[in-house]
Amino acid sequence: MVLSKDPYTTETPDLVLDIGLNAKEKGNDVSLYLIEDGVTAARKSEFGNKLAAAHKKGIKIYADDKAVLSRALTNKLIGWVEVKEIGTLLDFIMDYDRVVWF
């Protein structure tokens, strides 16, 4: 799953998280790649706590390095979010059976 929306102006991130958790409960491998304003979801915050809970249930969470840098979030993300270059997202798109973009 790819999330480009922040959790402070839209309910889309909550929907994405619900879809991801539902898919994980059904035995699917789930990854969430945060891009653009979606990287703000990984800040130490209430929504960050929701991501932490999803991570504990096995959802892998990544953040785009350029989006993190451009929003000055380098040292403000929750610790287990992996910051990756955009090429990683392209690899995921090619390797995964399904990709949804929000």
Order of alpha helices (4+ residues) and beta strands (2+ residues): beta-alpha-beta-alpha-beta-alpha-beta-alpha
